[in-house]
Amino acid sequence: MKIDLAGRTALIIGGTRGTGWEIAKWLHQAGASVIIHGRSREAVTAAATCLGARTHGVAADLATPEGISTLIEGVARVSARIDILVNNDGIPASQPLDIVPR
């Protein structure tokens, strides 16, 4: 089954590598305009260039209020709306997460 996302805009948070990058590629192939977020300007630029037309990148550190504002402003510059949001950002754990009380 082919999904047609032409005319839709997708924002992929954490879209420069791994699962986010694969989702960005899939959405682009389905016809969506894609906005790729990442912390590194170089990684965002490389990812957007790789996908080509209908792709934009926004570099921002979402761990800070300023970074969130940067993301919002960057997205607003390229699109009036977001139809698809992929919240794929995460922080790698430096040690095991112990969620079971002892």
N, CA, C and O of each residue as an XYZ file, in Angstrom:
408
protein
N       0.842     -1.173      0.000
C       0.000      0.000      0.000
C       0.889      1.239      0.000
O       1.778      1.369      0.842
N       0.650      2.146     -0.941
C       1.398      3.394     -1.019
C       0.627      4.481     -0.287
O      -0.568      4.675     -0.511
N       1.324      5.179      0.583
C       0.730      6.291      1.319
C       1.184      7.581      0.669
O       2.378      7.782      0.445
N       0.238      8.457      0.363
C       0.548      9.738     -0.271
C       0.421     10.852      0.768
O      -0.673     11.166      1.235
N       1.560     11.437      1.115
C       1.579     12.531      2.085
C       1.886     13.873      1.425
O       2.285     14.822      2.100
N       1.700     13.950      0.122
C       1.925     15.213     -0.591
C       1.058     16.303      0.021
O      -0.119     16.088      0.312
N       1.652     17.475      0.212
C       0.928     18.595      0.801
C       0.956     18.613      2.318
O       0.454     19.554      2.932
N       1.532     17.593      2.931
C       1.649     17.524      4.389
C       3.049     17.947      4.812
O       4.012     17.788      4.062
N       3.147     18.482      6.009
C       4.449     18.869      6.558
C       4.704     18.079      7.829
O       3.859     18.012      8.722
N       5.899     17.477      7.891
C       6.278     16.670      9.048
C       7.477     17.306      9.746
O       8.422     17.755      9.098
N       7.422     17.335     11.066
C       8.550     17.770     11.886
C       9.062     16.550     12.629
O       8.327     15.912     13.382
N      10.338     16.232     12.406
C      10.950     15.099     13.069
C      11.943     15.637     14.089
O      12.999     16.156     13.726
N      11.596     15.510     15.369
C      12.503     15.903     16.442
C      13.530     14.781     16.578
O      13.159     13.612     16.691
N      14.805     15.123     16.569
C      15.839     14.091     16.624
C      15.907     13.315     15.323
O      15.973     12.086     15.332
N      15.892     14.028     14.199
C      15.794     13.370     12.902
C      17.076     13.221     12.118
O      17.027     12.893     10.932
N      18.229     13.451     12.736
C      19.473     13.420     11.962
C      20.147     12.058     11.910
O      21.076     11.863     11.126
N      19.699     11.110     12.731
C      20.326      9.784     12.704
C      19.374      8.748     13.294
O      18.333      9.093     13.852
N      19.737      7.499     13.165
C      18.980      6.400     13.769
C      17.538      6.345     13.308
O      17.232      6.558     12.135
N      16.660      6.055     14.251
C      15.241      5.896     13.955
C      14.634      7.173     13.379
O      13.836      7.113     12.444
N      15.005      8.320     13.929
C      14.479      9.593     13.421
C      14.835      9.819     11.970
O      14.007     10.289     11.190
N      16.069      9.487     11.599
C      16.519      9.645     10.214
C      15.734      8.709      9.295
O      15.328      9.116      8.207
N      15.519      7.477      9.715
C      14.761      6.521      8.895
C      13.317      6.997      8.706
O      12.762      6.876      7.615
N      12.720      7.530      9.753
C      11.359      8.061      9.652
C      11.334      9.264      8.714
O      10.422      9.391      7.897
N      12.327     10.149      8.825
C      12.404     11.321      7.944
C      12.482     10.885      6.483
O      11.798     11.447      5.628
N      13.307      9.895      6.198
C      13.431      9.401      4.816
C      12.109      8.824      4.326
O      11.698      9.092      3.197
N      11.441      8.039      5.159
C      10.175      7.425      4.772
C       9.111      8.490      4.492
O       8.406      8.416      3.486
N       8.997      9.479      5.384
C       8.010     10.543      5.195
C       8.300     11.333      3.920
O       7.377     11.694      3.190
N       9.571     11.600      3.651
C       9.953     12.319      2.439
C       9.587     11.504      1.199
O       9.044     12.047      0.236
N       9.882     10.207      1.220
C       9.542      9.348      0.082
C       8.032      9.270     -0.134
O       7.576      9.077     -1.261
N       7.260      9.419      0.933
C       5.804      9.403      0.830
C       5.247     10.743      0.350
O       4.037     10.880      0.173
N       6.123     11.736      0.138
C       5.705     13.006     -0.442
C       5.587     14.170      0.513
O       5.282     15.284      0.088
N       5.821     13.942      1.791
C       5.701     15.033      2.765
C       6.880     16.000      2.663
O       7.988     15.615      2.290
N       6.620     17.249      2.997
C       7.698     18.194      3.247
C       8.208     17.862      4.648
O       7.416     17.629      5.561
N       9.525     17.841      4.816
C      10.106     17.365      6.065
C      10.974     18.449      6.692
O      11.814     19.053      6.026
N      10.757     18.684      7.980
C      11.614     19.567      8.761
C      12.357     18.671      9.748
O      11.747     18.029     10.604
N      13.672     18.636      9.618
C      14.496     17.780     10.461
C      15.116     18.615     11.574
O      15.757     19.634     11.317
N      14.921     18.178     12.800
C      15.534     18.832     13.950
C      16.717     18.001     14.438
O      16.712     16.773     14.355
N      17.722     18.695     14.944
C      18.856     18.067     15.612
C      19.608     19.138     16.382
O      19.373     20.330     16.185
N      20.510     18.716     17.258
C      21.288     19.691     18.023
C      22.428     20.278     17.219
O      22.797     21.435     17.423
N      22.990     19.507     16.314
C      24.154     19.938     15.546
C      23.740     20.571     14.219
O      23.052     19.955     13.405
N      24.175     21.810     14.022
C      23.864     22.492     12.760
C      24.419     21.714     11.567
O      23.774     21.619     10.523
N      25.613     21.162     11.732
C      26.236     20.402     10.639
C      25.419     19.162     10.298
O      25.197     18.870      9.123
N      24.970     18.429     11.314
C      24.177     17.220     11.080
C      22.831     17.549     10.447
O      22.370     16.834      9.558
N      22.204     18.623     10.899
C      20.911     19.042     10.355
C      21.071     19.446      8.883
O      20.265     19.061      8.036
N      22.108     20.216      8.593
C      22.353     20.647      7.212
C      22.627     19.448      6.315
O      22.098     19.371      5.206
N      23.448     18.512      6.783
C      23.767     17.325      5.986
C      22.517     16.492      5.721
O      22.314     16.022      4.601
N      21.681     16.305      6.734
C      20.466     15.503      6.566
C      19.501     16.167      5.585
O      18.946     15.498      4.713
N      19.300     17.467      5.722
C      18.398     18.183      4.825
C      18.922     18.172      3.399
O      18.146     18.024      2.455
N      20.221     18.325      3.233
C      20.823     18.301      1.899
C      20.674     16.923      1.274
O      20.411     16.808      0.077
N      20.836     15.891      2.063
C      20.729     14.518      1.565
C      19.335     14.236      1.016
O      19.205     13.615     -0.039
N      18.302     14.678      1.707
C      16.943     14.427      1.227
C      16.567     15.350      0.080
O      15.799     14.957     -0.799
N      17.093     16.569      0.073
C      16.867     17.481     -1.047
C      15.595     18.282     -0.930
O      15.250     18.784      0.140
N      14.896     18.398     -2.059
C      13.698     19.236     -2.152
C      12.688     18.884     -1.072
O      12.602     17.734     -0.639
N      11.937     19.867     -0.646
C      10.901     19.731      0.379
C      11.461     19.405      1.751
O      10.741     18.890      2.607
N      12.749     19.702      1.974
C      13.365     19.392      3.260
C      14.052     20.618      3.833
O      14.735     21.352      3.118
N      13.869     20.833      5.115
C      14.514     21.927      5.827
C      15.069     21.374      7.132
O      14.578     20.371      7.650
N      16.079     22.024      7.650
C      16.661     21.615      8.922
C      16.647     22.747      9.918
O      16.802     23.912      9.551
N      16.460     22.404     11.186
C      16.498     23.388     12.264
C      17.356     22.806     13.385
O      17.036     21.760     13.951
N      18.444     23.497     13.693
C      19.322     23.071     14.787
C      18.918     23.803     16.057
O      18.797     25.029     16.068
N      18.708     23.038     17.132
C      18.332     23.638     18.407
C      18.554     22.625     19.521
O      18.324     21.429     19.342
N      19.001     23.112     20.666
C      19.171     22.279     21.846
C      17.899     22.379     22.681
O      17.668     23.392     23.340
N      17.080     21.343     22.659
C      15.782     21.392     23.326
C      15.863     21.233     24.835
O      14.835     21.202     25.513
N      17.069     21.133     25.364
C      17.244     21.077     26.816
C      17.198     22.461     27.443
O      17.254     22.588     28.666
N      17.097     23.501     26.618
C      17.060     24.875     27.124
C      15.827     25.600     26.598
O      15.354     25.290     25.505
N      15.297     26.558     27.353
C      14.169     27.354     26.855
C      14.521     28.089     25.557
O      13.679     28.227     24.670
N      15.758     28.557     25.450
C      16.185     29.263     24.241
C      16.140     28.326     23.034
O      15.748     28.725     21.937
N      16.545     27.087     23.250
C      16.528     26.110     22.170
C      15.119     25.810     21.686
O      14.893     25.632     20.489
N      14.181     25.754     22.605
C      12.782     25.525     22.225
C      12.274     26.697     21.391
O      11.581     26.498     20.393
N      12.618     27.920     21.799
C      12.242     29.100     21.016
C      12.879     29.068     19.640
O      12.241     29.425     18.650
N      14.134     28.645     19.569
C      14.837     28.543     18.285
C      14.125     27.553     17.374
O      13.966     27.818     16.182
N      13.697     26.424     17.913
C      12.986     25.429     17.108
C      11.678     26.009     16.587
O      11.382     25.899     15.397
N      10.900     26.619     17.457
C       9.608     27.182     17.052
C       9.799     28.240     15.969
O       9.082     28.243     14.968
N      10.758     29.131     16.164
C      11.016     30.183     15.175
C      11.495     29.589     13.852
O      11.074     30.037     12.786
N      12.368     28.585     13.910
C      12.868     27.953     12.695
C      11.775     27.251     11.914
O      11.736     27.329     10.686
N      10.891     26.568     12.616
C       9.780     25.888     11.958
C       8.834     26.917     11.339
O       8.377     26.735     10.211
N       8.540     27.987     12.062
C       7.629     29.022     11.566
C       8.158     29.697     10.306
O       7.375     30.158      9.475
N       9.483     29.759     10.159
C      10.065     30.369      8.956
C       9.797     29.543      7.697
O       9.765     30.095      6.597
N       9.609     28.246      7.840
C       9.469     27.389      6.652
C       8.076     26.807      6.474
O       7.759     26.304      5.396
N       7.234     26.863      7.502
C       5.900     26.276      7.357
C       4.907     26.973      8.277
O       5.228     27.356      9.402
N       3.704     27.123      7.769
C       2.638     27.737      8.566
C       1.970     26.714      9.478
O       1.240     27.079     10.399
N       2.223     25.428      9.217
C       1.594     24.395     10.040
C       2.428     23.123     10.039
O       3.271     22.906      9.168
N       2.169     22.289     11.038
C       2.776     20.965     11.137
C       1.624     19.962     11.129
O       0.730     20.025     11.973
N       1.652     19.044     10.176
C       0.616     18.014     10.100
C       1.027     16.734     10.827
O       0.189     16.007     11.359
N       2.329     16.477     10.836
C       2.849     15.247     11.429
C       3.997     15.628     12.353
O       4.919     16.335     11.945
N       3.944     15.162     13.596
C       5.016     15.414     14.551
C       5.572     14.081     15.017
O       4.835     13.225     15.506
N       6.881     13.910     14.861
C       7.564     12.730     15.367
C       8.499     13.212     16.475
O       9.510     13.861     16.206
N       8.153     12.891     17.717
C       8.959     13.314     18.855
C       9.918     12.172     19.189
O       9.613     11.303     20.006
N      11.076     12.195     18.545
C      12.026     11.097     18.620
C      13.263     11.449     19.432
O      14.208     10.661     19.477
N      13.282     12.591     20.064
C      14.468     13.019     20.789
C      14.596     12.249     22.090
O      13.595     11.873     22.700
N      15.816     12.017     22.507
C      16.043     11.314     23.758
C      17.428     11.605     24.282
O      18.275     12.159     23.581
N      17.640     11.229     25.504
C      18.937     11.411     26.145
C      19.474     10.028     26.473
O      18.833      9.278     27.210
N      20.639      9.675     25.939
C      21.176      8.353     26.264
C      21.543      8.271     27.742
O      22.124      9.198     28.308
N      21.198      7.165     28.341
C      21.506      6.967     29.757
C      22.970      6.581     29.910
O      23.469      5.717     29.190
N      23.651      7.220     30.845
C      25.057      6.896     31.078
C      25.198      5.759     32.081
O      26.283      5.205     32.260
N      24.094      5.419     32.731
C      24.105      4.290     33.647
C      22.709      3.654     33.625
O      21.751      4.289     33.185
N      22.589      2.432     34.085
C      21.288      1.746     34.039
C      20.219      2.523     34.799
O      20.490      3.150     35.823
N      19.008      2.466     34.275
C      17.869      3.108     34.911
C      17.225      2.103     35.849
O      16.743      1.059     35.409
N      17.214      2.402     37.103
C      16.647      1.510     38.112
C      15.262      2.008     38.460
O      15.120      2.965     39.221
N      14.226      1.367     37.906
C      12.860      1.827     38.137
C      12.112      0.965     39.154
O      10.985      1.284     39.533
N      12.739     -0.121     39.591
C      12.080     -0.986     40.557
C      12.609     -0.670     41.960
O      13.805     -0.809     42.217
N      11.715     -0.243     42.872
C      12.186      0.066     44.223
C      12.727     -1.186     44.905
O      12.228     -2.291     44.692
N      13.719     -1.003     45.700
C      14.308     -2.142     46.429
C      13.987     -2.067     47.890
O      14.397     -2.937     48.658
